[in-house]
């Protein structure tokens, strides 16, 4: 009897976890709008973008998300600056940019 109760609890916990996972909204969405990096447009941007290696880049954020300028080349290191929606930054003090 004890084994049946344990199995029922495990199955109940698994069912509850599955229900929560299916009910939770997805978080992997692109930003709405256009992100310009050195005047090149990126429509509905999402993810990590490289910035200039030798010349600082210009960033214009016309999306609904904040962009984060990172010190490293692959959106690693530390956040050096943020570019909020509607803002421009010239020069952008980093080597890569991340936007959700």
VENDAKA-V278322 format. One line per field, one symbol per residue. burial: b if it has 24 or more other ideal C-beta (glycine too) atoms within 12 Angstrom, else e. A space follows every 50 residues. Layout:
BEGIN
burial = ???
END
This chain:
BEGIN
burial = eeeeeeeeeeeeeeeeeeeeeeeeeeeeeebeebbbbbeeebeebeebbb beeeeebbbbbbbebbbbbbeeeebeeeebbebeeeeebeebbbbbbbbb
END
